[in-house]
């Protein structure tokens, strides 16, 4: 088969699979409401269908299996409801009106929302962690956000899975950052309800989710306002609350090398980095790390030998730990947060 013929067949595969996968996006993103073994099977099939140079007939069979599984999946008893961020008052700058080609996982009418994952009443919380998955969300939410939230929940943190407008897919850093800022404000407003201190709200961003958090920091930290970034926005009571995270857990998501960043008016929180040494994001980190130090930001960095991109929470999907060294990032982040909070008491 010629390379051109293979590309044409791959395009035909995506034309068929794209709309099918889009039907699965709410299941991936609301995965805590579905049987995890079935969700994990859908994720694994997604990876296999998207594998370059996979056997085409086998790929078609896997799409059929994906459709069967998707058609049969049911919510668990007592599913958790979405909580939407904006109540119709969402700041917007991207003109996005059409997704008929399934280029993006979210349609133009997408409204950002979150799910809480809370420790039992008898457990004293150690703080809160907001988790934002990478890419265009969808299947990335399952491992990166939900899988990591389970790990932090087991350590005693109140967790919140954020489904924001995804940075560059197609929304801007300002729009993604505004959603992240809104999420921080909501958790901080409700600190007493969640039994945490309002200065114990961390943001964990994975890959593109890390860029989302830096969008929050660049445009909405400190005294910077949503209205300054979006002149047509009408502020409400939440806007009076500080949106700066108390800590930034940047998991293989540092800003791109040589990307501009204006530190004027920015309050950059203490930041924890975790990235594999086989991850191209390490090159970005080698650029960002000295830049943050030069601007007085407290930074802790951990790199992990042999680990490629996108490995957070993967034990949830694989059923085994492929890169056991990378699993250490969660207890290391826990130690980072607890040291920070102890110093701030």
N, C-alpha and C positions, 0 to 999 in steps of 0.2 A: 504494500500500500504506500502511495506517495505521501509526502508530508502534507501537501495541500489537501489531498483526499481525507487524511486523518483529521486535519483541522476542520474540514467541512462536516465530518461525522461528529466530531466533538461539539461543534456548534449546534448540530441537530439534537444531540443528547441534552445540551443545556436548555435548548428551546423547549424540550419536553420536561426536563427536571426542574427548571426555574420556577414555574407556577406551582408545581407540586411541593417543592421545598418551601415556597412562601406560605403555603397552608400550614406548614409545621412551625413557622416562626413563633406564633403565640404559645405553642407547646414548649419549645425550647426556652422561651423567655419567662414563661410561667411554670417552669419545670417542677417547682415544689408542689404543684397541684396535680401531678401525674405520677403513675408508677415509675420509679426511677430506672428499673431494669428495661422498661420499654423506651423511655427517653434515651437511655444510653445506647440502646440498639439503633435508634434513629440517628444519633450522632455518629456512631461508627459507620453506618451505611452512607451517611453524607460524606465522610472522609473518603470512603472507598469509591463512591461514584465520582468524586472530584479528583481522583488520582490520575495524574497525567500518564498517558500511554497504557492505561489499563485495557484489558480485553473488552472490546466494544459490546459483544454479545453478552458477556458476563455483566457488564455495566447496565445494560438494558434490563437484565433479570433482577439486578439489585434495585433499580428504580421501581420495578413492579413490586418487589418485597417491601420497599419503603412505603409505597402507596397502600399496601394491604395493612401494614402495621399502623400507619397513620389513620386509616379508616376505622380501625378497631379500638384505638386508644380511648380510654375514658378517664375523667377526673377522679381523684381520690375522694373519699367522704369528707365533708366539711372543708372544701377548698378555701384558701385565703383570698380575700378580695383585693383587687388593685386599689391603691390610693394615688390619685392623680395630683400633680404638683401645682397646677396653675389656675384652676377654676375659671377658665375662659380668658384669663388676663395674661396670656403668654407673649413675651417679647419675640419678635420675628424679624429677620432680615433676608432670609433665603427665599427666592421665588422658586417654589417647587410645586408643580401642578400635575405631573404625569409620571406614572411608574408602570405603564402597561408592558414594558419590556422586562419587568422584574429585575431591573438593575440594582435596586436597593431592597433591603429586607423590610423597610417600613414605607408605607404609602404616605402621600401628602397629608392625610388626616390624622397621622399618628399624634397621640398626646402622651407626654412623658409621665411615668408613674413609678411607684416603688412597692416592694413587699418588705415587711418586717419579719425577722427571724429572731425571736426573743428567748432569753434564758428563762428557766422556770422561776416561779416566784420565790422559792426558797434559796436561790442562788443570788449572791450579791454581785452585780455587774462590775466588770473592771473598766468599762467605758463603752463607746460605740464605734463601730466600723461600718462605713458606707462603702459598698463594693460596686465597681463599675467595670464591666467586661470590655474586652477589646474588639477590634474589627468593626463590623456592622452589626454587632450583637448576635442574635439568633443562637446558633449552637455554641458560640463562645461563652454565653451566659452560663451554660450548664456546669462546666468545670470551673472556669475562672471565678465567676461570681458565686454561684450556688455551692459548688464544691469547697471553695475557700471559706465561704460563710459558715459552712458546717464545721470547719476546722476552728474558726474563731469562736463560734458558739460553744464548742466543747471546752475552750479555754476561758469562757465566762464573759464574752463580749456580746452586747446587743448588736445585731447585724441588720443591715438594710441593703437590699438589692435594688440598685438604681437602673431603670431603663430610660435613659435620656435620649435626646436627639443626638445621633451619633456624629462625631466630628468628621467632617469631610465626606460623609455618606448620607445625605449630601450637605448637611448643615455646617455652619461655620464654627470656629473655635469659640466665638462669643456666645452663640446659641447653646452649644454643648456646655460651656462653662456656666451660663446662666442657669441651666437646669441643675448642674452640680451645686451651685451656690444656693439655689432654692432648697435642695435636699439638706444641705448643712443647716440652713436656717430652720427648717422644719424639725429636725432632730434636736437642735439646740433649744428651740422654743418649748419642746415637749420633754426636756431633760428630766424634769421631776416625774413625769409619767413613766419614763423609761428607767428611772432610778439611777441616773448617772449625773455626774457633774457637767455643767455646760461647757467646761474647758477640757473635756475628754472625748472629743469627736474627731476621729481620724477618717481620712479618705484613702481607700485602696483603689488605685487605677491600674488596670492591666493593659499593656500595649497601648492601643488607641485610647483606652480609658485613662492612662497616665497623661496623655496629651489633653484629654478633657479636664483633668484636675488642674493642669497647668493653665488652661484657659480660664478656669475659675480664679486661680491665683493672679494671673496677669490682669484680668479685667474687673474682678469683683472682690478682691481681698482688701483688708483694711477699710478705709473710708470710701472706696470706689463704689459707685451705685449702678444699679441696673439702668436707671433712667439716663445716666451719662452715656452708657453704651447704646441704648435704644431710646432716642428722644421721644418717641410716641408712647412709651410705656407709662402706665399709671401706677405709681408705687402703692403698696398696701402695708399693713401692719408688720408683715414678715420682713419687709425691706429694712426695718429699723434694727434688725438683729444682725450681728456680725457674721459674715459668710466665710471667714477665713478658717480652714480646717486647723485643728490643733496639731495635726501631724499628717504628713503625706507619705503613704506607702506606694512607691512607684515601682511596679513589678514589670520589668522589661518594657518600660514605656517612656524613657527620657525623650526630651525634644530632639528633633533632628539636628545633626551637625550644622553649624553656621546659621540656624534659624534665628531670626531676630527676636529679642525679648527685651522689652522696656521695663526696667526695674523702678521707674518713677512711680511713687505712691503705692508700690507693691509691698505687702507683708507676706514674706515667703516663710512658710512654717518649717519646722524641723522635718527633714526628709530622709526616708529609708529606701535604699535601692536594692533590688535583687534581680540579677540577670545571669543567664548562662554564658559560658565562655565560647560556645559555638553559635551564639546569637548575634546577628548583625547589629542589634540594638546596643551591644557593648561599645561599638565605635561611637555611637551617639553619647553614651554615658561618659566615655573618655573625654569628650568635648565639654559636656555640661558640668561635670563634677568640679573642675577647677573654676569654671565661671561662677557657680554657686558659692564656692569658698571665697572667691574674690569679692562677693557681695555680702559676706557675713552670714551665710546660711549654714545652719548646723546640718551636717550630712553624715549618714552611715551607709557604707557600700559593702555588698556581699556579691561575689561572683562564684560561679559553680562550674567546675570542670566537666567538659563533655556534654553540657546541656544545651539544646537548641531552643528556639523561640516557642512560647505558648504552652509551657508545661505546668502552670499552676492548676491545682485541683485535679490533675489527670488520673489520680488513683481512683477517683469516683467512676471514671469511664472505663479504664483499662482492666480493672479488677486486680491489678498488681501495680507495683511502683517501679516504673521503668527507669527513673532517675532518682534514686533514693536520696542522693545528696541535696537535690533541689527541694525536697520536702522540708528541709530544715529552715526554709525562709519564714514559715509561719511562727515557730517558737522564737526565732531571732527577732522577728517583728514584734512579737509579744514582749520580749525583754526590752526592746527599744522603747515601746510605748510606756511600759511600766516605769522604766527609769525616768522618762520624760515627765510623766505625771507625778512621780514622787518628788521631783525637783520643783514642780510647780505648786505643790500643796502649801 
